[in-house]
Amino acid sequence: MDPLPYFIGYDARERDAYDVCLFSATRKSTIPLHAQPLKHRDLRLRGVFDRPWTIDGPTGVMIDQRDGRPFSTEFAFTRFLVPLLQDYRGWALFTDCDILWLDDARHLLAEADESKAVMVVQQVHHPKNELKMDLQKQQPYHRKNWSSVMLWNCGHLANRVLSSEFVNHAPGRDLHAFCWLKDDEIGALSPGWNFLVGNTKASVKPRIMHFTDGGPWFEHMKKVPYAGWWTNEFDHMMRVRGKFE
């Protein structure tokens, strides 16, 4: 079986989160994964990403200069380049970095529907907290968090719209709302594949635990719900690394 391309959003402020995401994904998966970080600087050097942004000095909030709106992570826009990066062929996975894998990527891939352009958990997310991550302000938008875990059908004709030009100039809210797709081109993953800590009902069995408001890699968020799950995985990762150093 060919490796499943797996793009993980990378933000320099969340290196530990990225490492645990990758470690837990690899440890749980029974299929080969070709994992790679989505780093905006690398994509700029490749000439496929050029959205300019500024950082507000007092707050540290990033402001996109194309649509004039704030955004939270360095990979807010680059996730929509995945079909292009895959030359519009095959299936590929994207997730935010602030997640913990609890299940096998094989089971997620088993939910792929060839008739859909993308598969997501179609939850209704109304954030309870005004701030997230490193005290970033929450930004409400249509279909919030649908784009944080995406199984892309890169070869679907509808995704051909996602050129470098389109991703670099479309408003961020439109991209996260899947503006280029018809509703029936968006497939539904089982809700456990994007279990939003603090929002998803406890009755849902988590398969991917998503610390969307921030996790214990931030000093002020050491005691968020399920922090121990993430910390245990981090400790496991460090023990494994120690064996090979």
MARMIKOL-480691 format. One line per 3 residues: number of its first residue (from 1); their letters; for each residue z, x negated, y negated of N, C-alpha, C, O. Coordinates in steps of 0.2 Angstrom, whole numbers, plus 5000, padded with zeros to 4 digits. Last residue first. Layout:
BEGIN
NUM	A	Z,X,Y,Z,X,Y,Z,X,Y,Z,X,Y; ...
//
This chain:
BEGIN
245	EFK	5107,4905,4959,5108,4901,4954,5110,4894,4956,5111,4889,4952; 5108,4915,4968,5102,4911,4968,5102,4906,4962,5096,4903,4961; 5120,4921,4967,5118,4919,4974,5112,4914,4973,5111,4910,4978
242	GRV	5119,4927,4955,5124,4921,4956,5122,4918,4962,5123,4912,4963; 5111,4938,4956,5109,4933,4953,5113,4926,4954,5110,4921,4954; 5121,4946,4963,5115,4944,4967,5112,4938,4963,5109,4933,4966
239	RMM	5130,4948,4953,5132,4945,4960,5126,4942,4963,5126,4936,4966; 5123,4955,4944,5125,4948,4942,5128,4944,4948,5127,4938,4949; 5120,4967,4951,5115,4963,4949,5117,4955,4947,5114,4951,4949
236	HDF	5133,4972,4952,5130,4970,4958,5124,4965,4956,5123,4960,4960; 5136,4974,4938,5140,4969,4942,5136,4967,4948,5137,4961,4950; 5126,4984,4936,5126,4978,4932,5130,4973,4936,5128,4967,4937
233	ENT	5131,4994,4945,5125,4991,4946,5124,4985,4942,5121,4980,4945; 5144,4997,4938,5144,4994,4945,5137,4991,4947,5137,4986,4950; 5139,5002,4926,5143,4995,4926,5143,4992,4933,5142,4986,4934
230	WWG	5133,5014,4930,5129,5009,4927,5132,5002,4928,5129,4997,4929; 5145,5020,4934,5139,5020,4939,5134,5014,4936,5132,5010,4940; 5153,5020,4923,5155,5016,4929,5149,5015,4934,5149,5010,4937
227	AYP	5147,5030,4915,5147,5023,4913,5148,5018,4919,5145,5013,4920; 5148,5043,4916,5144,5040,4921,5143,5032,4920,5140,5029,4923; 5150,5046,4899,5150,5049,4906,5146,5045,4910,5140,5042,4908
224	VKK	5156,5031,4890,5152,5037,4890,5152,5040,4898,5154,5036,4902; 5163,5020,4887,5167,5026,4890,5162,5032,4891,5165,5037,4891; 5156,5011,4879,5159,5009,4886,5161,5015,4890,5162,5014,4896
221	MHE	5151,5011,4867,5149,5017,4872,5151,5015,4879,5148,5017,4884; 5152,5001,4858,5156,5007,4856,5154,5013,4861,5156,5018,4860; 5144,4991,4864,5151,4990,4864,5155,4997,4863,5160,4998,4866
218	FWP	5131,4995,4875,5133,4995,4868,5141,4995,4868,5144,4999,4872; 5131,4996,4889,5128,4990,4886,5130,4989,4879,5130,4984,4876; 5134,5010,4892,5139,5005,4891,5137,4998,4889,5141,4993,4889
215	GGD	5121,5019,4881,5125,5017,4887,5130,5012,4886,5131,5009,4881; 5114,5032,4873,5116,5026,4873,5121,5025,4879,5124,5029,4881; 5108,5044,4875,5112,5044,4869,5115,5037,4868,5118,5035,4863
212	TFH	5102,5043,4888,5098,5044,4882,5102,5043,4875,5098,5041,4870; 5103,5037,4901,5109,5037,4896,5105,5037,4889,5105,5032,4885; 5099,5045,4915,5096,5042,4909,5101,5043,4903,5104,5048,4901
209	MIR	5096,5042,4932,5102,5043,4927,5099,5040,4920,5098,5034,4920; 5087,5049,4943,5086,5044,4938,5091,5046,4933,5091,5052,4930; 5093,5058,4950,5089,5054,4954,5087,5048,4950,5086,5042,4952
206	PKV	5107,5070,4951,5103,5064,4947,5099,5060,4952,5102,5057,4957; 5106,5086,4954,5107,5080,4957,5103,5075,4954,5097,5075,4954; 5113,5098,4944,5107,5095,4946,5109,5088,4949,5113,5084,4946
203	SAK	5126,5103,4940,5123,5105,4946,5117,5102,4948,5115,5102,4954; 5127,5098,4927,5130,5094,4932,5128,5096,4939,5129,5093,4944; 5113,5099,4917,5118,5102,4920,5121,5098,4926,5117,5095,4930
200	TNG	5110,5087,4904,5108,5090,4910,5114,5093,4914,5119,5090,4914; 5118,5081,4894,5114,5087,4893,5112,5090,4899,5113,5096,4899; 5125,5070,4897,5128,5074,4892,5124,5080,4890,5126,5084,4886
197	VLF	5111,5061,4903,5119,5061,4902,5121,5065,4896,5119,5063,4891; 5098,5069,4910,5100,5066,4903,5108,5067,4903,5111,5072,4903; 5088,5064,4923,5095,5067,4922,5098,5064,4915,5100,5058,4915
194	NWG	5075,5065,4928,5077,5063,4921,5083,5066,4919,5083,5071,4915; 5074,5069,4941,5071,5063,4939,5071,5061,4932,5069,5055,4930; 5080,5081,4943,5084,5075,4944,5081,5069,4942,5084,5064,4941
191	PSL	5070,5091,4941,5074,5089,4936,5078,5083,4937,5080,5080,4932; 5053,5086,4947,5060,5089,4949,5065,5087,4943,5065,5081,4941; 5040,5087,4936,5044,5084,4941,5050,5087,4942,5053,5091,4937
188	AGI	5025,5096,4932,5033,5096,4932,5036,5092,4937,5034,5093,4943; 5011,5091,4922,5014,5093,4928,5022,5093,4927,5024,5089,4923; 5000,5097,4910,5006,5093,4911,5010,5096,4917,5012,5101,4917
185	EDD	4989,5105,4909,4988,5098,4912,4994,5094,4912,4994,5088,4914; 4993,5117,4904,4992,5117,4911,4990,5110,4914,4989,5109,4920; 4993,5114,4890,4999,5115,4894,4999,5114,4901,5003,5111,4904
182	KLW	4982,5100,4886,4983,5107,4887,4989,5108,4891,4991,5104,4895; 4984,5086,4876,4984,5089,4883,4985,5097,4882,4988,5099,4878; 4987,5079,4865,4980,5079,4867,4979,5083,4874,4973,5083,4876
179	CFA	5001,5080,4862,4996,5085,4858,4989,5084,4861,4985,5089,4860; 5013,5078,4868,5007,5078,4872,5002,5082,4869,4999,5086,4872; 5024,5075,4860,5023,5082,4861,5017,5083,4866,5015,5089,4868
176	HLD	5023,5062,4856,5028,5064,4861,5028,5071,4863,5031,5073,4868; 5012,5063,4848,5011,5060,4854,5017,5062,4859,5015,5063,4865; 5017,5070,4837,5012,5073,4841,5011,5070,4848,5010,5073,4853
173	RGP	5027,5062,4832,5029,5068,4835,5024,5071,4839,5025,5075,4844; 5019,5051,4827,5023,5050,4833,5025,5057,4836,5025,5057,4843; 5002,5054,4823,5009,5055,4822,5013,5054,4828,5011,5057,4833
170	AHN	4990,5042,4828,4992,5049,4828,5000,5049,4826,5003,5044,4828; 4987,5028,4827,4986,5032,4821,4989,5039,4822,4990,5042,4817; 4987,5021,4839,4990,5018,4833,4990,5022,4827,4993,5020,4822
167	VFE	4982,5030,4848,4989,5029,4849,4992,5026,4842,4997,5027,4840; 4968,5029,4844,4972,5036,4844,4979,5034,4843,4983,5037,4839; 4965,5016,4846,4964,5019,4839,4968,5025,4839,4972,5026,4834
164	SSL	4966,5014,4859,4970,5011,4855,4971,5014,4848,4976,5014,4845; 4965,5031,4867,4962,5025,4865,4967,5021,4860,4972,5024,4858; 4967,5044,4874,4972,5039,4872,4969,5032,4871,4971,5027,4875
161	VRN	4957,5051,4879,4958,5052,4872,4963,5046,4870,4963,5044,4864; 4958,5050,4893,4953,5046,4889,4954,5046,4882,4952,5041,4878; 4966,5060,4898,4969,5054,4895,4964,5049,4892,4967,5044,4889
158	ALH	4957,5069,4903,4960,5071,4897,4964,5065,4894,4964,5064,4888; 4953,5064,4916,4948,5063,4910,4952,5065,4903,4950,5062,4898; 4964,5053,4924,4962,5060,4922,4958,5060,4916,4960,5056,4911
155	GCN	4968,5040,4928,4961,5042,4928,4959,5049,4926,4953,5051,4926; 4982,5040,4926,4978,5037,4921,4971,5038,4922,4967,5038,4917; 4994,5050,4927,4988,5050,4931,4982,5047,4926,4979,5050,4923
152	WLM	5010,5044,4926,5004,5045,4922,4998,5045,4928,4998,5041,4932; 5025,5050,4924,5021,5048,4930,5014,5049,4927,5012,5055,4928; 5038,5046,4913,5031,5049,4914,5028,5046,4920,5027,5040,4920
149	VSS	5052,5048,4904,5050,5047,4911,5043,5050,4912,5043,5056,4912; 5051,5051,4891,5055,5046,4893,5054,5044,4900,5056,5038,4902; 5044,5063,4887,5040,5056,4887,5044,5050,4889,5042,5045,4890
146	WNK	5053,5072,4885,5049,5073,4891,5045,5066,4892,5043,5065,4898; 5061,5071,4874,5063,5067,4880,5058,5068,4886,5059,5065,4892; 5057,5086,4867,5061,5080,4866,5063,5077,4873,5065,5081,4877
143	RHY	5047,5096,4864,5047,5092,4870,5051,5086,4870,5049,5081,4873; 5048,5092,4846,5046,5097,4852,5045,5093,4858,5042,5087,4858; 5063,5084,4840,5056,5085,4840,5054,5089,4846,5058,5090,4851
140	PQQ	5076,5076,4831,5074,5082,4835,5066,5082,4835,5063,5081,4830; 5083,5061,4832,5078,5064,4829,5075,5070,4833,5072,5068,4838; 5099,5054,4828,5095,5058,4832,5089,5061,4829,5090,5064,4823
137	KQL	5101,5038,4820,5101,5045,4820,5097,5049,4825,5091,5047,4826; 5110,5025,4829,5104,5028,4826,5104,5035,4825,5108,5038,4830; 5120,5018,4834,5122,5022,4828,5115,5024,4825,5115,5025,4819
134	DMK	5113,5012,4845,5117,5008,4841,5118,5012,4834,5116,5009,4829; 5112,5028,4853,5111,5020,4854,5116,5016,4849,5122,5017,4849; 5114,5041,4841,5113,5038,4847,5112,5031,4847,5112,5028,4842
131	LEN	5121,5055,4832,5119,5048,4832,5118,5046,4840,5121,5049,4844; 5125,5068,4834,5120,5066,4828,5118,5059,4828,5112,5058,4825; 5125,5076,4850,5127,5071,4845,5122,5069,4840,5116,5070,4841
128	KPH	5117,5085,4857,5124,5087,4855,5127,5082,4849,5131,5084,4845; 5100,5089,4857,5105,5084,4857,5112,5086,4854,5112,5090,4849; 5092,5098,4867,5095,5099,4861,5101,5094,4860,5106,5096,4862
125	HVQ	5079,5099,4878,5085,5095,4876,5086,5096,4869,5082,5094,4864; 5074,5106,4892,5075,5108,4885,5081,5104,4883,5086,5105,4885; 5062,5097,4903,5069,5100,4901,5069,5102,4894,5064,5100,4890
122	QVV	5052,5094,4913,5051,5098,4907,5057,5101,4905,5058,5107,4905; 5048,5078,4918,5053,5083,4918,5053,5087,4912,5054,5085,4907; 5030,5075,4921,5037,5074,4917,5042,5079,4919,5040,5085,4922
119	MVA	5015,5069,4924,5020,5072,4927,5027,5070,4923,5028,5064,4922; 4998,5071,4917,5005,5067,4917,5010,5072,4921,5009,5078,4920; 4987,5078,4921,4986,5071,4917,4992,5067,4917,4992,5061,4917
116	KSE	4985,5086,4937,4988,5085,4931,4987,5078,4928,4986,5073,4931; 4979,5086,4949,4976,5090,4944,4979,5089,4937,4976,5092,4932; 4986,5078,4958,4980,5075,4955,4977,5079,4950,4973,5077,4946
113	DAE	5003,5076,4956,4998,5081,4957,4992,5079,4954,4991,5078,4948; 5017,5068,4964,5011,5067,4960,5006,5073,4961,5005,5075,4967; 5028,5067,4972,5027,5074,4968,5021,5073,4963,5020,5078,4960
110	ALL	5028,5055,4977,5026,5060,4981,5025,5067,4978,5022,5071,4980; 5034,5047,4967,5027,5047,4968,5024,5053,4972,5019,5055,4971; 5048,5050,4970,5045,5052,4964,5037,5052,4964,5034,5057,4962
107	HRA	5049,5044,4982,5050,5051,4982,5047,5054,4975,5045,5059,4975; 5047,5030,4979,5042,5034,4984,5043,5041,4983,5038,5045,4983; 5058,5027,4972,5052,5028,4968,5046,5031,4972,5042,5035,4970
104	DDL	5073,5033,4977,5067,5029,4979,5061,5031,4975,5059,5037,4975; 5087,5034,4966,5083,5036,4972,5077,5032,4972,5076,5028,4968; 5093,5030,4955,5098,5032,4960,5094,5034,4967,5097,5035,4972
101	WLI	5091,5019,4941,5088,5022,4947,5093,5024,4952,5097,5019,4954; 5096,5022,4925,5098,5019,4931,5095,5023,4937,5096,5029,4937; 5090,5018,4908,5090,5022,4914,5093,5018,4920,5093,5012,4920
98	DCD	5084,5013,4897,5091,5015,4897,5092,5020,4903,5096,5025,4902; 5070,5011,4895,5074,5006,4899,5082,5008,4900,5085,5005,4904; 5059,5024,4900,5063,5021,4895,5067,5015,4899,5068,5016,4905
95	TFL	5045,5022,4911,5052,5025,4910,5055,5021,4904,5053,5015,4902; 5030,5026,4919,5033,5023,4913,5040,5026,4913,5041,5032,4914; 5018,5022,4932,5024,5025,4930,5027,5022,4923,5026,5016,4922
92	AWG	5002,5027,4937,5006,5022,4934,5013,5026,4932,5012,5032,4930; 4987,5029,4947,4994,5032,4945,4998,5026,4942,4997,5020,4944; 4970,5026,4942,4975,5026,4946,4982,5029,4943,4981,5032,4938
89	RYD	4963,5021,4926,4962,5021,4934,4969,5022,4937,4974,5018,4935; 4962,5016,4913,4961,5023,4915,4959,5024,4922,4955,5028,4924; 4966,5003,4912,4959,5004,4912,4957,5011,4915,4952,5012,4918
86	QLL	4979,5002,4910,4977,5003,4917,4970,5004,4918,4967,5006,4923; 4980,5003,4897,4982,4996,4900,4980,4996,4907,4979,4991,4910; 4977,5016,4895,4972,5011,4893,4974,5005,4896,4969,5001,4898
83	PVL	4989,5022,4900,4982,5023,4903,4977,5018,4901,4973,5016,4905; 4999,5016,4891,4998,5015,4898,4992,5016,4901,4989,5012,4905; 5001,5019,4878,4995,5015,4879,4994,5014,4887,4989,5010,4889
80	FRT	5012,5026,4876,5006,5030,4877,5000,5026,4878,4994,5029,4878; 5022,5017,4874,5022,5020,4881,5015,5024,4882,5013,5025,4887; 5022,5013,4861,5018,5009,4866,5017,5012,4872,5013,5011,4876
77	FAF	5030,5021,4853,5023,5022,4853,5019,5019,4859,5015,5022,4861; 5043,5016,4856,5042,5023,4854,5035,5025,4855,5033,5031,4857; 5048,5004,4858,5043,5006,4863,5041,5013,4862,5038,5017,4866
74	ETS	5058,5001,4850,5052,4997,4849,5047,4999,4853,5041,4997,4852; 5066,5017,4845,5065,5011,4850,5059,5007,4848,5054,5010,4845; 5067,5027,4836,5073,5024,4838,5072,5017,4842,5076,5013,4842
71	FPR	5060,5031,4819,5060,5031,4826,5065,5027,4829,5068,5022,4825; 5056,5040,4804,5060,5036,4808,5059,5036,4815,5057,5042,4818; 5039,5042,4797,5045,5045,4800,5049,5039,4804,5046,5034,4806
68	GDR	5027,5039,4792,5032,5039,4787,5039,5041,4790,5044,5043,4786; 5016,5037,4799,5018,5044,4798,5024,5045,4794,5026,5050,4792; 5014,5023,4797,5008,5027,4797,5010,5035,4796,5007,5038,4793
65	QDI	5026,5016,4797,5022,5016,4791,5016,5021,4791,5013,5022,4786; 5041,5021,4804,5034,5020,4805,5030,5021,4798,5031,5026,4795; 5056,5013,4802,5052,5018,4799,5045,5016,4800,5042,5011,4798
62	MVG	5072,5010,4810,5065,5008,4810,5061,5014,4807,5062,5020,4809; 5087,5007,4803,5083,5012,4806,5076,5009,4805,5074,5007,4799; 5097,4999,4797,5094,4996,4803,5089,5001,4806,5086,5000,4811
59	TPG	5104,5003,4786,5105,5007,4792,5102,5004,4798,5104,5005,4804; 5101,4994,4775,5108,4996,4776,5109,4999,4783,5114,4999,4786; 5086,4991,4778,5092,4986,4778,5099,4989,4779,5102,4986,4784
56	DIT	5075,4998,4788,5079,5000,4782,5085,4995,4783,5089,4995,4788; 5060,4990,4793,5067,4992,4795,5072,4992,4789,5072,4988,4784; 5044,4996,4796,5049,4993,4792,5056,4994,4794,5056,5000,4798
53	WPR	5028,4994,4805,5035,4998,4803,5039,4993,4799,5038,4987,4799; 5011,4997,4810,5016,4994,4806,5023,4998,4805,5022,5004,4804; 5003,4997,4825,5007,5001,4820,5012,4997,4816,5016,4993,4819
50	DFV	4994,4990,4834,4995,4987,4827,4999,4992,4822,4999,4991,4816; 4989,4985,4849,4994,4989,4846,4995,4986,4839,4996,4980,4838; 4979,4978,4855,4979,4985,4857,4984,4989,4853,4984,4995,4853
47	GRL	4979,4964,4854,4975,4967,4850,4974,4975,4851,4970,4978,4849; 4988,4955,4860,4982,4957,4864,4977,4962,4860,4972,4963,4862; 4998,4955,4851,4994,4949,4852,4988,4950,4856,4982,4947,4855
44	RLD	5003,4968,4852,5000,4966,4846,4995,4960,4847,4990,4959,4844; 5008,4966,4865,5003,4971,4864,4999,4970,4857,4993,4971,4857; 5019,4958,4862,5014,4956,4867,5007,4960,4866,5002,4957,4866
41	RHK	5027,4966,4854,5024,4960,4851,5018,4957,4856,5013,4955,4853; 5031,4976,4862,5026,4978,4856,5023,4971,4854,5017,4971,4852; 5032,4976,4879,5034,4973,4873,5029,4974,4867,5023,4972,4868
38	LPQ	5036,4984,4893,5031,4985,4887,5034,4982,4881,5039,4985,4877; 5037,4974,4907,5040,4976,4901,5035,4978,4896,5030,4974,4895; 5033,4979,4924,5032,4974,4918,5035,4978,4912,5035,4984,4911
35	AHL	5031,4979,4941,5035,4981,4935,5034,4976,4930,5033,4970,4931; 5025,4985,4954,5022,4980,4949,5025,4982,4942,5022,4985,4938; 5033,4989,4969,5032,4990,4962,5030,4984,4958,5032,4979,4959
32	PIT	5031,4995,4985,5031,4989,4981,5029,4992,4973,5025,4996,4972; 5043,5007,4991,5036,5005,4990,5036,4999,4985,5041,4998,4981; 5056,5009,4991,5054,5007,4998,5046,5006,4997,5043,5005,5002
29	SKR	5068,5006,4979,5062,5007,4981,5060,5005,4987,5061,4999,4989; 5081,5001,4975,5080,5008,4978,5074,5009,4981,5073,5013,4986; 5078,4989,4969,5083,4989,4975,5082,4996,4978,5083,4996,4984
26	TAS	5070,4992,4959,5067,4988,4964,5072,4988,4970,5069,4988,4976; 5078,5000,4951,5072,5002,4953,5070,4998,4959,5068,5001,4964; 5089,4991,4948,5090,4997,4952,5084,5000,4954,5084,5002,4960
23	FLC	5082,4981,4940,5085,4979,4946,5086,4985,4951,5085,4985,4957; 5077,4988,4929,5072,4985,4934,5075,4983,4941,5072,4984,4946; 5089,4993,4924,5084,4997,4925,5079,4994,4931,5078,4997,4936
20	VDY	5095,4980,4921,5098,4985,4926,5093,4990,4928,5093,4992,4934; 5086,4975,4911,5088,4971,4917,5090,4976,4923,5088,4975,4928; 5087,4985,4901,5081,4984,4904,5082,4980,4911,5079,4982,4916
17	ADR	5101,4983,4897,5099,4990,4900,5092,4989,4904,5091,4992,4909; 5101,4970,4892,5105,4972,4898,5102,4978,4902,5102,4979,4908; 5093,4972,4881,5091,4968,4886,5094,4969,4893,5091,4970,4898
14	ERA	5092,4980,4869,5094,4983,4875,5092,4979,4881,5090,4982,4886; 5086,4975,4858,5093,4977,4858,5096,4979,4864,5102,4980,4865; 5073,4974,4861,5077,4968,4861,5084,4969,4861,5088,4965,4863
11	DYG	5066,4985,4872,5069,4984,4866,5074,4978,4866,5078,4978,4870; 5053,4991,4883,5058,4985,4881,5059,4985,4874,5055,4986,4869; 5050,5002,4895,5050,5001,4888,5055,4996,4887,5061,4995,4889
8	IFY	5041,4997,4909,5047,4999,4907,5048,4997,4899,5046,4992,4897; 5029,5002,4920,5030,5000,4914,5037,5002,4911,5038,5008,4911; 5022,4999,4936,5028,5002,4933,5030,4999,4926,5032,4993,4926
5	PLP	5010,5002,4948,5012,4999,4941,5017,5003,4938,5017,5009,4937; 5014,5000,4964,5014,5005,4959,5015,5002,4952,5020,4999,4952; 5004,4990,4975,5010,4991,4971,5009,4997,4966,5003,4997,4963
2	DM	4996,4997,4989,4995,4993,4983,5002,4995,4979,5004,5000,4979; 5000,4996,5006,5000,5000,5000,5000,4996,4994,5004,4991,4993
//
